Amino acid sequence: MCLTLPARVLEVNGLLAKINRNSKEEIVKIACSDELSVGDYVLYTGDYLIKKISSEEAQEINDLFSSYQVDEKTIKPEIKKVL
C-alpha cells in the first residue's frame, strides 16, 4: 500500500520537480502526463509525483491528516520523515 501526499510544485525541470510539503522541499521524478506549472498542487509518493490535483483537494487531504490524533512518541522515524 502506498500513501500519496499533497505538495506544491516549486520548480519543474524536465522529468524532475521540486516540491514543498510542510516547509520541506524535495526533488521527485514526474510519473504523470499532466502538464505541471509552478504553484500546482500534486500527489506524490516516495520519489514520484503521481498526479496533479486542485488546491481544494490538497486542502481536504491536509485537513484529514491534521484531524488524526497521533502520539509522536510511538511513530516510527521513517513515518515521521514522510509526514
PEFEN-V127778 format. One record per backbone hydrogen bond with DSSP energy under -1.0 kcal/mol. CO is the residue of the C=O (numbers start at 1). NH is the residue of the N-H. If there is no record, write none. Layout:
# PEFEN-V127778
co=CO nh=NH
co=CO nh=NH
This chain:
# PEFEN-V127778
co=5 nh=44
co=7 nh=42
co=8 nh=20
co=9 nh=39
co=11 nh=18
co=13 nh=16
co=15 nh=30
co=16 nh=13
co=17 nh=28
co=18 nh=10
co=18 nh=11
co=19 nh=26
co=20 nh=8
co=21 nh=24
co=24 nh=21
co=26 nh=19
co=28 nh=17
co=29 nh=49
co=37 nh=40
co=40 nh=9
co=41 nh=53
co=42 nh=7
co=43 nh=50
co=43 nh=51
co=44 nh=5
co=45 nh=48
co=47 nh=29
co=48 nh=45
co=49 nh=31
co=51 nh=43
co=54 nh=58
co=55 nh=59
co=56 nh=60
co=57 nh=61
co=58 nh=62
co=59 nh=63
co=60 nh=64
co=61 nh=65
co=62 nh=66
co=63 nh=67
co=65 nh=68
co=71 nh=74
co=76 nh=80
co=77 nh=81
co=78 nh=82
co=79 nh=83
